[in-house]
Amino acid sequence: MSIIQQHTQASLSDAWRTINIDALDPDSSQNFDTSTLHPPLPEIGEADVRQLNAQVRQLLRGGDAEGALRGSLESAVYNGSDGAKDAHMQTVVEVLQSIKASEMTPMLQRIYGPEGGSELLDVLMKYLYKGMSGGSSGGGGRTPTRNLTPQATGFSQVSSRPGAMSENTGSAMSVLLSWHEKVVDVAGLGSIERCMTDWRKV
């Protein structure tokens, strides 16, 4: 009889592993708090978002669309209530709708050029995907821009015509898709990858 045939089923079990080697590994998740991998983000309340959005709209009214876009992206709401996130999302899309198509690429290039510009375009990509996916953090609405209609002048205008909601949704989607194309042209496909893998959500 061979040595292999002499082994019983019990002797072939995996009961030999009685030591938890993961506990001995200093790099194991059992030996440190995995939450420390994600540093805490400052919580932003709805009052802070309203104040911030007022400053962004003031820049927009003053004709500084690039400053308004920078300001809204630099102060992205990562840790806040759904209401705060949706309010800031609406402001970002309002800024995007106010910028003419001919100004998109030059403005993105100016933002992308300096240090930290790549991260700002990644933030913009997050807002674009959120807007195209429906927009609302709570899942209740289709899009936070349903009351805004892009005008030929480059400024948004509220419309209350019957059936305008679906029309405005399509217009807003067209604006978001146009910006998505321009961001990819400037920042490359890596912006999409970073947006998808970043644990910070707007």
ABEGO torsion letter per residue (X at the ends): XBAAAABBAAAABAAABABBAAAABAABAAABBAAAABBBBBBBBAAAAAAAAAAAAAAAAAGBAAAAAAAAAAABBABBBAAAAAAAAAAAAAAAAABBAAAAAAAAAAAAABBGAAAAAAAAAAAAAAAAAGGBAAGABABAAAABBBBAAGBBBBBABBGAAAAAAAAAAAAAAAAAAAAAAAAEAAAAAAAAABABBX
